[in-house]
Amino acid sequence: MNIVSYNIRGGGNSLKRKRIQECLKKGAADICFIQETKIQDMNDNLVGSIWGGCNVGWSAKNSQGFSGGMLVLWKKEVIEVNFSFTGEGFLGIGATFKGVKCYFVNVYSSCNITLKRKMWEELLVLRGRWLDGEWCVGGDFNSIRCASERVGLVSSFRSQEASEFNDFIELMAVEDLPTGERKFSWCQGG
């Protein structure tokens, strides 16, 4: 399965949507998580301009004003979606992929630690309730696991938050996948 996750920082711009469309075509993505759409009312035309095809399913969590917003897109011929769910900082779908029940969760976490904790707690409750499938959780967590994951603002490293984030990852029983050839998954201005 090929999964793409992208913080678009505003999906109203057609050039940004085109960039994602090109990325999706290259990787032959089966599912895509998009964060920070900044779109209040997602519709089929916008989704089509992102995915570039007509056989796409989608679920959206609309932005609040000009902040937030999430989108999950999937190939209908590959993933059969049974339901969607949402909570503080996340949007998910319960689906079947090649006969296996799966829960795909797109995260766009607040920078506020209280809201992060609420999101982690809600996802752990769902994980405990839905033990009958595989979980894939991705997106923008606005958290780091250790000081070496941040360059520059070393003074902004909060060890307590990193410890809680690591606990969340362990309790969710998910793996922190490597970012590929890059050391960081995001860097300002690049």
Disulfide bonds with the S-S distance in Angstrom:
none
